[in-house]
Amino acid sequence: MGSLKRKMRRKKLKQAKKELQKKVAMFGELGDECLVCTKPFNKKSKQMVQEWFVAVRPEENKVNLYCPQCWSNALDIIDDFKKHMEMKNDN
C-alpha cells in the first residue's frame, strides 16, 4: 500500500510541476503597458514588478497587466456593482 501512496504523490507532484511550467511560460506573454490606460511598464524596475497586477487566464492563453490605479478603479467598480445588486435583491 505504501508504494501506491508514493506513486500517487509523485504523480501529483509531476502534475503540479507541469502546471507551474505552463504559468511561468505564459509570463513571456507579459505586455509592456497597462491593458487599460497603456501606462508603460518597466520589467526591470523592482518597484513596478512588486506594485503592478498580473491576471493570468490560462484557458484563453492570456496574461493581462494592470497598473495600480487601474486595478484599484476596477475593484471599486466591482464593489459598487455588488452593492447595487444587493440593494436590488433587497427590494
Backbone hydrogen bonds in HBPLUS format (Angstrom, degrees):
<---DONOR---> <-ACCEPTOR-->    atom                        ^
c    i                          cat <-CA-CA->   ^        H-A-AA   ^      H-
h    n   atom  resd res      DA  || num        DHA   H-A  angle D-A-AA Bond
n    s   type  num  typ     dist DA aas  dist angle  dist       angle   num
A0005-LYS N   A0001-MET O   3.25 MM   4  6.62 154.3  2.32 147.8 154.1     1
A0006-ARG N   A0002-GLY O   3.02 MM   4  6.32 159.9  2.06 150.0 155.6     2
A0007-LYS N   A0003-SER O   2.88 MM   4  6.00 156.0  1.93 142.9 149.8     3
A0008-MET N   A0004-LEU O   2.92 MM   4  6.15 157.9  1.97 147.9 153.4     4
A0009-ARG N   A0005-LYS O   2.88 MM   4  6.07 157.6  1.93 149.0 155.5     5
A0010-ARG N   A0006-ARG O   2.85 MM   4  6.07 159.3  1.89 152.0 157.2     6
A0011-LYS N   A0007-LYS O   2.98 MM   4  6.16 156.2  2.04 144.8 151.4     7
A0012-LYS N   A0008-MET O   2.94 MM   4  6.15 159.0  1.99 147.9 153.4     8
A0013-LEU N   A0009-ARG O   2.95 MM   4  6.13 158.0  2.00 147.2 153.3     9
A0014-LYS N   A0010-ARG O   2.88 MM   4  6.04 156.4  1.94 147.5 154.0    10
A0015-GLN N   A0011-LYS O   2.96 MM   4  6.17 156.5  2.02 147.2 153.3    11
A0016-ALA N   A0012-LYS O   2.96 MM   4  6.18 154.6  2.02 146.2 153.2    12
A0017-LYS N   A0013-LEU O   2.98 MM   4  6.21 153.2  2.05 146.4 153.3    13
A0018-LYS N   A0014-LYS O   3.05 MM   4  6.34 153.2  2.13 144.9 151.8    14
A0019-GLU N   A0015-GLN O   3.05 MM   4  6.33 159.7  2.09 149.5 154.4    15
A0020-LEU N   A0016-ALA O   3.00 MM   4  6.21 160.6  2.04 148.3 153.5    16
A0021-GLN N   A0017-LYS O   2.91 MM   4  6.12 156.9  1.96 148.2 154.6    17
A0022-LYS N   A0018-LYS O   2.98 MM   4  6.26 152.2  2.06 147.8 155.1    18
A0023-LYS N   A0019-GLU O   3.05 MM   4  6.35 160.1  2.09 150.4 155.3    19
A0024-VAL N   A0020-LEU O   2.89 MM   4  6.10 161.8  1.92 154.2 159.4    20
A0025-ALA N   A0021-GLN O   2.91 MM   4  6.00 155.3  1.97 143.3 150.4    21
A0026-MET N   A0022-LYS O   3.03 MM   4  6.26 139.8  2.19 140.1 150.8    22
A0027-PHE N   A0024-VAL O   3.12 MM   3  5.34 143.1  2.26 101.7 112.0    23
A0028-GLY N   A0025-ALA O   3.18 MM   3  5.73 160.3  2.22 110.4 116.5    24
A0029-GLU N   A0026-MET O   2.83 MM   3  5.37 157.5  1.88 114.5 122.1    25
A0030-LEU N   A0027-PHE O   3.12 MM   3  5.11 162.9  2.15 103.3 107.8    26
A0041-PHE N   A0032-ASP O   2.71 MM   9  5.00 159.5  1.75 137.3 132.2    27
A0034-CYS N   A0039-LYS O   2.87 MM   5  5.21 150.5  1.95 139.5 148.3    28
A0038-THR N   A0034-CYS O   3.06 MM   4  4.52 136.5  2.26 120.9 127.7    29
A0035-LEU N   A0065-LEU O   2.81 MM  30  5.74 162.5  1.84 172.1 169.1    30
A0045-SER N   A0042-ASN O   3.12 MM   3  5.48 161.9  2.16 112.4 118.1    31
A0049-VAL N   A0045-SER O   3.01 MM   4  6.24 164.3  2.04 154.9 159.5    32
A0050-GLN N   A0046-LYS O   3.06 MM   4  6.25 147.1  2.17 143.9 152.1    33
A0051-GLU N   A0047-GLN O   2.98 MM   4  6.14 140.9  2.14 145.4 156.5    34
A0052-TRP N   A0048-MET O   2.92 MM   4  5.73 165.4  1.95 156.9 157.9    35
A0053-PHE N   A0066-TYR O   2.93 MM  13  5.13 173.3  1.93 158.1 159.5    36
A0066-TYR N   A0053-PHE O   2.85 MM  13  5.13 161.3  1.88 155.5 158.7    37
A0055-ALA N   A0064-ASN O   2.83 MM   9  5.05 163.6  1.85 148.0 153.6    38
A0064-ASN N   A0055-ALA O   2.85 MM   9  5.05 174.7  1.86 150.7 150.7    39
A0057-ARG N   A0062-LYS O   2.82 MM   5  5.11 176.5  1.83 160.6 159.4    40
A0060-GLU N   A0057-ARG O   3.08 MM   3  5.52 138.1  2.26 109.1 120.2    41
A0061-ASN N   A0057-ARG O   2.87 MM   4  5.86 111.1  2.35 139.2 157.8    42
A0062-LYS N   A0057-ARG O   3.07 MM   5  5.11 165.7  2.09 134.0 137.3    43
A0071-TRP N   A0067-CYS O   2.99 MM   4  6.16 159.9  2.03 158.3 164.7    44
A0072-SER N   A0068-PRO O   2.94 MM   4  6.06 159.5  1.98 146.5 151.9    45
A0073-ASN N   A0069-GLN O   2.94 MM   4  6.19 159.6  1.98 149.8 155.7    46
A0074-ALA N   A0070-CYS O   2.94 MM   4  6.13 154.8  2.00 144.8 151.4    47
A0075-LEU N   A0071-TRP O   3.00 MM   4  6.30 157.4  2.05 149.3 155.1    48
A0076-ASP N   A0072-SER O   2.95 MM   4  6.23 154.9  2.01 149.6 156.6    49
A0077-ILE N   A0073-ASN O   2.97 MM   4  6.23 155.9  2.03 148.4 154.7    50
A0078-ILE N   A0074-ALA O   2.98 MM   4  6.24 157.4  2.03 148.7 154.8    51
A0079-ASP N   A0075-LEU O   2.94 MM   4  6.18 160.6  1.98 149.1 154.1    52
A0080-ASP N   A0076-ASP O   2.91 MM   4  6.14 163.1  1.94 151.2 155.8    53
A0081-PHE N   A0077-ILE O   2.92 MM   4  6.09 155.8  1.98 146.6 153.5    54
A0082-LYS N   A0078-ILE O   2.91 MM   4  6.18 157.9  1.96 151.1 156.9    55
A0083-LYS N   A0079-ASP O   2.96 MM   4  6.22 162.3  1.99 152.4 156.8    56
A0084-HIS N   A0080-ASP O   2.91 MM   4  6.11 158.3  1.95 147.5 153.8    57
A0085-MET N   A0081-PHE O   2.89 MM   4  6.14 157.6  1.94 150.1 156.1    58
A0086-GLU N   A0082-LYS O   2.88 MM   4  6.13 154.7  1.94 149.8 157.0    59
A0087-MET N   A0083-LYS O   2.93 MM   4  6.16 158.5  1.98 149.9 155.5    60
A0088-LYS N   A0084-HIS O   2.92 MM   4  6.11 153.1  1.99 145.0 153.0    61
A0089-ASN N   A0085-MET O   2.90 MM   4  6.10 150.7  1.99 144.8 152.2    62
A0090-ASP N   A0086-GLU O   2.96 MM   4  6.15 139.3  2.13 141.3 152.2    63
A0091-ASN N   A0087-MET O   3.29 MM   4  6.50 139.8  2.46 141.3 149.7    64
